[in-house]
Amino acid sequence: MRDTFLPFCRPDISEAEIAAVAEVLRSGWITTGPRAAELERAFRDRLGVPEAVAVSSATAGMHVLIEALGLGPGDEVITPAMTWVSTVNLIVLAGATPVFVDVDRDHLMTSAELVAERITDRTRLIVPVHFAGAALDLDPLYRLAAERGIAMVEDAAHAVATRYRGELVGRRGTCVFSFHAIKNLTTAEGGLVTTGDPELAERVRRLKFHGLGVDAFDRETQGRSAQAEVLEPGYKYNLPDLAAAIGLGQLARIDEIQRRRRELAERYLERLAEVPEVVPLSVPPWVTEHGWHLLVIRVDDRRTAVTRDELMAGLKARNVGTGVHFRAVHLQKYYRERFGFRPGLLPETEWSSERMCSLPLFPAMTPEDVDSVVEALKEVLAS
């Protein structure tokens, strides 16, 4: 057994990033300012997109997009239940109705074919989810959305370094990225909206900061009136420079971070081939560069009587941390009671949700750490 606890995730923060935060603290400007603007420019350059707007979280980015698209009562939004609850919460808070779509068992992402089955004359938005660092099959989804005249926003929280058919996720359409502490690129808390629509980007900028025409940094640097007008009610979702400074350092190292994650993931897949009782996610053929945000396995109950929860408890007792990404949203208490969702609605989602667990994966790990996790898996399954 391991002598020390291996957490499910640990942020990879360099000394240069710590120094960059200290520099911001000494600068006299610690809220949204030049570093946040620089982070937006860096993402525009990296992705080759016209617009990038930094926000305080991916949830904040999705919130202002839902508001900007004018969603409300009577509208339906199609999204997987194999996702974090935030998007679904926002749909309901807007007064719209979530319409859940199932996923492929092998990679836990939805498809244009599955989405098409759920479209009605009230469908206003499709929010497909890139999962665990793999990319959705985007071409058919974009064709479907265009043919039906429905807006689409990619949930790219897991896909900051992922490529679809050679193209970085975020290069087309409208995407929301997460920079939460466990993500491949972190700002501690934070996110980013990318889009090719300048009008939508302007609305997102306005809504993320009280509905004002300009923010404080804009007034300071552009010499505009100190009394900016409220153009519409908005929120307080701006990303401070303290966070952006970390993000800039992370972005400069993203290739190094991804190389390390890829090496560890390859080691995992090689060793997990020795454990027939668990089923890792597959890599779809259209994924030309996997982001390896998560290393997800499912317990195969045809080969073992050990449940997912027993496996996680056994790993914890052996100093290995794990996570669950995710429990199916439609079977969460509120959604069961509010909408009457019951097991059987999304069979593939539910199969994985009951059996899945995320293993430790972060750049500071060693190959020996991976080996120790796999050996602990074997011990728990054997017991």
C-alpha positions in Angstrom: 0.0 0.0 0.0 1.1 3.6 -0.6 2.7 5.4 2.3 1.2 8.7 1.4 -2.2 9.8 0.1 -2.4 10.4 -3.7 -5.2 12.9 -4.3 -7.5 12.6 -7.3 -6.0 15.9 -8.6 -3.5 18.6 -7.6 -3.1 21.9 -9.5 0.2 22.3 -11.3 1.3 25.8 -10.3 4.8 26.9 -11.3 7.1 29.3 -9.4 6.8 31.7 -12.4 3.0 31.7 -11.9 3.4 32.4 -8.2 5.8 35.3 -9.0 3.3 36.6 -11.6 0.6 36.8 -8.9 2.9 38.6 -6.6 3.7 41.1 -9.3 0.0 41.8 -9.7 -0.4 42.3 -6.0 2.4 44.8 -6.1 1.0 46.6 -9.2 -1.8 48.4 -7.5 -4.4 46.9 -9.9 -5.6 43.5 -8.7 -9.1 43.2 -10.2 -9.9 42.9 -13.9 -7.3 44.8 -15.8 -4.3 44.3 -18.2 -3.7 40.6 -17.3 -7.3 39.6 -18.0 -7.1 41.5 -21.3 -3.9 39.8 -22.2 -5.4 36.4 -21.4 -8.2 37.1 -23.8 -5.8 38.1 -26.5 -3.7 35.0 -25.9 -6.7 32.8 -26.4 -7.9 34.6 -29.5 -4.4 34.1 -31.0 -4.1 30.5 -29.9 -7.5 29.5 -31.3 -7.7 31.9 -34.2 -11.1 33.2 -33.1 -12.4 36.8 -33.3 -13.7 37.0 -29.7 -12.7 35.7 -26.3 -14.3 36.9 -23.1 -12.8 36.0 -19.7 -15.3 35.3 -16.9 -15.2 34.3 -13.3 -16.2 30.7 -14.1 -17.5 28.5 -16.8 -20.9 28.5 -15.1 -20.8 32.3 -15.3 -20.0 32.1 -19.0 -22.9 29.7 -19.7 -25.2 31.9 -17.6 -24.6 35.1 -19.6 -24.8 33.1 -22.9 -28.3 31.7 -21.9 -29.3 35.3 -21.0 -27.8 36.7 -24.2 -29.7 34.1 -26.3 -33.0 35.2 -24.6 -34.0 31.8 -23.3 -37.0 31.6 -21.1 -40.3 29.9 -20.3 -41.5 27.6 -23.1 -38.0 27.1 -24.6 -36.3 23.8 -24.5 -32.5 23.1 -24.3 -31.1 19.8 -25.3 -28.1 18.6 -23.3 -26.7 15.4 -21.9 -27.4 14.3 -18.3 -23.8 13.1 -18.3 -22.5 16.5 -17.2 -21.9 18.7 -14.2 -25.2 20.1 -12.8 -24.4 23.8 -13.5 -25.7 24.0 -17.1 -28.9 22.2 -16.2 -29.4 24.4 -13.2 -29.0 27.5 -15.3 -31.5 26.3 -17.9 -34.1 25.8 -15.1 -33.3 29.1 -13.5 -34.0 30.8 -16.8 -37.4 29.3 -16.9 -36.6 27.0 -19.8 -36.9 23.2 -19.8 -33.9 20.8 -20.0 -34.4 18.0 -22.5 -31.8 15.3 -21.8 -30.1 13.2 -24.5 -28.2 10.0 -24.0 -24.5 9.3 -24.7 -22.4 6.6 -26.3 -21.3 4.1 -23.7 -17.8 3.9 -25.1 -16.9 7.6 -24.8 -19.8 9.2 -22.9 -20.5 11.9 -25.5 -23.7 12.5 -27.4 -24.1 12.6 -31.2 -26.1 14.5 -33.9 -28.2 11.3 -34.4 -29.2 11.2 -30.7 -29.8 15.0 -30.5 -32.0 14.9 -33.6 -34.4 12.5 -31.9 -35.0 15.1 -29.1 -35.6 18.2 -31.2 -39.1 19.7 -31.1 -40.5 23.0 -32.4 -39.6 24.5 -29.0 -35.9 23.6 -29.1 -33.9 26.9 -28.9 -30.4 25.7 -27.9 -28.2 22.6 -28.0 -25.4 22.3 -25.4 -23.3 19.2 -26.2 -20.5 18.3 -23.8 -16.9 17.4 -24.7 -16.0 14.8 -22.1 -12.8 13.9 -20.1 -10.5 15.6 -22.7 -12.1 14.0 -25.8 -13.9 16.0 -28.4 -17.5 15.5 -29.6 -18.0 14.7 -33.3 -18.6 18.3 -34.2 -19.2 18.4 -37.9 -22.6 16.5 -37.8 -23.7 18.5 -34.8 -23.0 21.8 -36.5 -24.8 20.7 -39.7 -27.8 19.6 -37.6 -28.0 22.9 -35.7 -27.6 24.9 -39.0 -30.3 22.9 -40.8 -32.8 23.3 -38.0 -31.9 26.9 -37.2 -31.0 26.2 -33.6 -28.2 27.8 -31.6 -25.4 25.6 -30.3 -23.0 26.3 -27.4 -20.2 23.8 -26.9 -19.5 22.9 -23.2 -15.7 22.7 -23.6 -14.9 22.7 -19.8 -12.9 19.5 -20.4 -11.4 20.4 -23.7 -8.9 23.3 -23.3 -6.2 21.4 -25.2 -8.2 19.0 -27.3 -8.2 18.8 -31.1 -11.0 17.6 -33.3 -9.8 16.4 -36.7 -6.7 18.5 -36.2 -8.5 21.7 -35.1 -8.4 23.0 -31.5 -11.7 22.9 -29.8 -13.0 26.5 -29.6 -12.0 27.5 -33.1 -15.5 27.5 -34.4 -19.0 28.4 -33.1 -19.4 29.4 -29.5 -17.7 27.6 -26.6 -17.4 27.8 -22.9 -14.1 26.8 -21.2 -13.5 26.1 -17.5 -10.3 27.1 -15.6 -11.4 25.6 -12.3 -8.7 24.2 -10.0 -8.9 20.7 -11.3 -8.8 21.6 -15.0 -5.7 21.2 -17.3 -5.3 24.9 -17.4 -6.4 26.7 -14.2 -6.8 30.2 -12.9 -8.0 28.7 -9.5 -11.6 29.8 -10.5 -12.4 31.2 -13.9 -13.6 30.5 -17.4 -13.7 31.9 -21.0 -16.3 32.3 -23.7 -15.1 32.1 -27.3 -17.2 33.0 -30.3 -17.1 34.2 -33.9 -20.1 36.4 -33.3 -19.0 40.0 -32.4 -22.5 41.0 -31.3 -22.9 38.0 -29.0 -19.5 38.7 -27.5 -20.4 42.3 -26.8 -23.5 41.2 -25.1 -21.5 38.7 -23.0 -19.1 41.5 -22.0 -21.9 43.7 -20.9 -23.8 41.1 -19.0 -20.7 39.8 -17.2 -20.2 43.3 -15.6 -23.4 44.8 -14.4 -24.8 45.6 -17.8 -22.4 48.5 -18.1 -21.2 49.7 -21.5 -17.6 49.7 -20.2 -15.7 48.3 -17.2 -13.3 50.0 -14.8 -10.2 49.0 -16.7 -11.7 50.2 -20.0 -12.5 53.6 -18.5 -9.0 53.9 -17.0 -7.1 53.0 -20.1 -9.4 54.5 -22.7 -10.2 57.7 -20.9 -14.0 57.2 -21.0 -16.5 58.7 -18.6 -16.2 57.5 -15.0 -19.9 57.2 -14.9 -20.7 54.5 -17.4 -24.3 53.8 -18.1 -26.2 50.6 -17.4 -27.5 49.4 -20.7 -29.3 46.5 -19.2 -29.3 44.6 -15.9 -26.2 42.4 -15.6 -24.1 40.3 -13.3 -20.7 40.4 -11.5 -18.8 37.8 -13.4 -15.4 39.5 -14.3 -12.1 37.6 -14.0 -9.6 39.4 -11.8 -6.0 39.9 -12.8 -4.8 37.8 -9.9 -6.5 34.8 -11.6 -5.6 35.8 -15.1 -1.9 36.0 -14.2 -2.0 32.3 -13.3 -3.8 31.5 -16.5 -1.2 33.3 -18.6 1.5 31.2 -17.1 -0.5 28.0 -17.5 -1.2 28.8 -21.1 2.5 29.3 -21.8 3.2 25.8 -20.4 0.1 24.1 -21.8 2.1 21.9 -24.3 4.4 20.7 -21.5 1.4 20.1 -19.2 -0.4 18.1 -22.0 2.7 16.1 -22.8 2.9 14.9 -19.2 -0.8 14.1 -18.9 -0.6 12.1 -22.2 2.4 10.1 -20.9 0.6 9.3 -17.7 -2.6 8.4 -19.5 -0.8 6.0 -21.8 0.8 4.3 -18.8 -2.6 4.0 -17.3 -4.1 2.4 -20.4 -1.2 0.0 -20.7 -1.5 -1.1 -17.1 -5.4 -1.2 -17.0 -5.3 -3.8 -19.7 -4.2 -6.1 -16.9 -7.5 -5.4 -15.0 -10.4 -6.9 -16.9 -12.9 -5.9 -14.2 -12.8 -2.2 -15.3 -13.6 -0.5 -18.6 -11.8 2.7 -19.5 -13.3 5.2 -21.9 -12.4 4.8 -25.5 -10.8 7.4 -27.7 -13.1 8.2 -30.7 -11.4 8.2 -34.2 -12.1 11.9 -34.8 -10.1 12.9 -31.7 -6.7 13.8 -33.1 -5.4 15.1 -29.8 -6.9 14.0 -26.5 -6.8 16.5 -23.6 -6.7 13.8 -20.9 -8.5 15.9 -18.4 -9.9 12.8 -16.7 -9.0 9.1 -16.6 -12.4 7.5 -16.2 -13.0 3.8 -15.7 -16.3 1.9 -15.2 -16.6 -1.2 -13.0 -17.8 -4.2 -15.1 -20.3 -5.9 -12.9 -20.3 -9.0 -15.3 -16.7 -9.7 -14.0 -16.8 -8.6 -10.4 -19.2 -8.2 -7.5 -17.4 -5.1 -6.3 -19.5 -2.0 -6.7 -18.2 1.4 -7.7 -18.7 2.8 -4.2 -16.9 -0.2 -2.7 -14.0 0.3 -5.1 -13.7 4.0 -4.2 -13.7 3.2 -0.5 -11.2 0.4 -1.0 -8.9 2.7 -2.9 -9.2 5.5 -0.3 -8.2 2.9 2.4 -5.1 2.3 0.3 -4.3 6.0 0.0 -5.7 6.6 -3.4 -8.1 9.4 -4.0 -10.9 9.2 -6.7 -13.8 11.2 -8.1 -17.1 10.6 -9.8 -17.7 12.5 -13.1 -20.6 12.5 -13.1 -23.8 11.3 -11.4 -26.6 11.5 -14.0 -28.3 14.9 -13.6 -31.8 13.7 -14.4 -31.7 11.3 -11.4 -30.6 14.0 -8.9 -33.2 14.6 -6.2 -34.5 18.0 -7.5 -34.8 16.9 -11.1 -36.6 13.6 -10.1 -39.1 15.5 -8.1 -39.5 18.6 -10.3 -39.8 16.8 -13.7 -40.6 13.2 -12.7 -37.5 11.7 -14.3 -37.0 8.0 -13.5 -34.4 5.4 -14.2 -34.6 4.0 -17.8 -34.9 7.3 -19.6 -31.2 7.4 -20.5 -29.8 3.8 -20.3 -26.2 4.4 -21.4 -25.9 7.5 -19.2 -27.3 5.6 -16.2 -25.1 2.5 -16.8 -21.9 4.5 -16.6 -23.2 6.9 -13.9 -23.6 3.9 -11.5 -20.3 2.4 -12.3 -17.8 5.2 -13.1 -14.9 6.5 -11.2 -12.1 8.9 -12.1 -8.5 7.9 -11.1 -5.8 10.3 -10.1 -4.3 12.2 -13.1 -2.1 15.3 -12.8 1.3 16.4 -14.1 3.2 16.0 -10.8 2.4 12.3 -10.8 5.1 9.7 -11.7 4.8 6.4 -13.6 5.3 4.7 -10.2 2.2 6.6 -8.9 0.2 5.1 -11.8 1.5 1.7 -11.1 0.5 2.0 -7.4 -3.0 3.0 -8.4 -3.4 0.0 -10.7 -2.0 -2.4 -8.0 -4.4 -0.9 -5.5 -7.3 -1.5 -8.0 -6.2 -5.1 -8.3 -6.1 -5.6 -4.6 -9.6 -4.1 -4.0 -11.1 -6.1 -6.8 -9.5 -9.3 -5.6 -10.8 -8.7 -2.1 
